[in-house]
Amino acid sequence: MGGKIPRNIKVKVIRQWLDGLTRERIAKKEDIGAGTVTAIIQEARKEEEEYNDIDLLREVAVRLKEEGIGLPLLAFAIKLKRIMEENDINEDQIEPIIQDFAAYCLRHSISFDKLIQSGREALYLEEKYGIPVEKIRELTKMRLKLPSFICV
């Protein structure tokens, strides 16, 4: 390949390098020489401010791949962490909730989807009738104690 390397090829090569692909695999995939791949990576190390930590980023990507964690999963984890922080929720609260939900679903032979749907319905009823969700248990117990002719 003679002349200047097009930017779109450089970007593809750098992304694949950061994803942990070998120089040889990138070269084959992009139909360029392994030396060209090396030149693109070396140029990125030296000149591109956005790729200052290219070797560190690649190492992280390779380690994640070894653990079976893709970048989409990592992005989801970051998004979930942000949501938790915005709502003042910590990891110690999330794990037991998920475990309790799983146990409940198992005991009652229902899916997570059904449990979530029921939770959303409870929130809808709270909005519609103005009964706080945390009071539902108390109100249900009260109703069970009342004679049937009073409960209409």
Number of C-alpha atoms within 10 A of each C-alpha: 8 5 5 6 12 8 10 9 14 18 13 13 24 21 15 17 24 21 19 20 17 14 19 15 14 21 18 12 11 14 10 15 15 17 12 17 23 16 14 18 21 13 13 19 16 10 10 13 10 9 17 13 13 20 14 12 16 19 16 15 20 19 13 17 14 11 9 10 13 14 13 9 12 12 11 11 12 12 12 12 15 13 12 14 11 9 9 8 13 11 9 8 9 12 11 11 11 12 11 12 16 15 12 15 16 12 9 9 9 12 14 15 10 11 16 12 12 12 13 12 12 16 15 14 14 16 12 9 8 10 15 12 15 9 10 13 10 10 12 10 10 10 13 10 10 10 8 9 6 7 9 4
